[in-house]
């Protein structure tokens, strides 16, 4: 049966009236504060991870498409298009092969640069900023560390 909060605990021999030592209260408070802090940081990390998911998928798709076009540039230099264009236009086949490879190379580089530009901003920027603020606060309040 729970007692009303205004009712005092009976004094215990050799201890405080609350039944818990001051050290135990302090330890419990520190642990609760640490867990609250960890919970807040994990909630922020979870939110940012959900937001970053679409950006990461876009980066992955651009990277894969860029790699595909770079491979296609090599493959395009070796296929029948070179022969067909060389015959139909009476151009030398090395010129046709280089033009085809250059076009695919340009498309691949544009897609890879688009993927790289998306990586300019770190995906967990808010979490990193909060951790840096915490680090600065700790330095101000505990200069010996």
Order of alpha helices (4+ residues) and beta strands (2+ residues): alpha-alpha-alpha-alpha
